[in-house]
Amino acid sequence: MTRTKLTAARDSLRTAADSTETNADRLADLAAQLDRLAEADRGPDHGRLARIQTALDEVQQAVDDETAATIEDARREIRDYRATVDGV
């Protein structure tokens, strides 16, 4: 089952990784994680998504404004997905 919010976040992170040299590998890794989570049989829990959001906070502070805006798009998609997850 594909989780569209997570795939949208993945796509934003891939775009961000392609648009910067700063933390590009980390962004690509986070995009790959979201890809696996979007396609998994079972959806991710709040903790897993919170760790990804924390990593994005760190990266977002180190990149240019345009890349930061693209990362923010991904964060918004993750936040919207988390709103549908039970718990917390």
C-alpha atoms as one frame of an Amber mdcrd trajectory, in Angstrom:
protein
   0.000   0.000   0.000   1.496   3.298  -1.045   1.221   6.199   1.355   0.889
   9.223  -0.933   1.916  11.840   1.630   5.148   9.958   2.283   5.893   9.549
  -1.410   5.306  13.273  -1.912   7.730  13.983   0.949  10.225  11.588  -0.629
   9.960  13.385  -3.955  10.548  16.761  -2.288  13.630  15.438  -0.531  14.996
  14.019  -3.775  14.547  17.440  -5.355  16.264  19.073  -2.379  19.164  16.610
  -2.576  19.592  17.352  -6.281  19.596  21.105  -5.693  22.353  21.300  -3.075
  25.765  19.965  -2.242  25.257  20.652   1.459  23.925  17.481   3.090  22.838
  16.062  -0.284  23.754  12.530   0.804  21.768  12.880   4.006  18.743  14.180
   2.133  18.992  11.305  -0.335  19.179   8.854   2.575  16.093  10.370   4.212
  14.280  10.182   0.864  15.206   6.490   0.609  13.889   5.894   4.124  10.586
   7.532   3.229  10.426   5.434   0.069  10.743   2.227   2.097   8.199   3.446
   4.671   5.719   4.415   1.960   5.834   0.949   0.426   6.009  -1.149   3.610
   3.186  -3.469   4.573   2.750  -1.571   7.802   2.898   2.202   8.156   5.519
   3.941  10.269   4.799   5.032  13.814   5.070   8.538  15.231   8.530   7.920
  16.657  10.036   6.934  13.332   8.536   9.928  11.584   9.597  12.255  14.404
  13.212  11.112  13.980  13.036  11.910  10.284  11.549  15.331  11.044  14.338
  16.026  13.547  16.945  15.145  10.926  15.201  17.471   8.489  15.304  20.276
  11.081  19.073  19.926  11.267  19.590  19.794   7.508  17.168  22.623   6.816
  19.248  25.016   8.908  22.377  24.309   6.841  21.048  24.821   3.307  20.090
  27.788   1.148  16.592  29.290   1.260  15.312  27.552  -1.876  16.393  24.111
  -0.667  15.027  24.886   2.795  11.644  25.673   1.224  11.669  22.324  -0.596
  12.515  20.562   2.668   9.626  22.421   4.291   7.313  20.966   1.641   8.480
  17.497   2.693   8.019  18.317   6.379   4.456  19.462   5.680   3.646  16.179
   3.911   5.089  14.177   6.805   3.130  16.276   9.311  -0.072  15.731   7.327
   0.572  11.991   7.209   1.280  11.890  10.954  -2.138  13.451  11.564  -3.653
  10.220  10.223  -1.573   7.910  12.459  -3.170   6.637  15.656  -1.510   7.375
  18.980   0.329  10.295  20.503
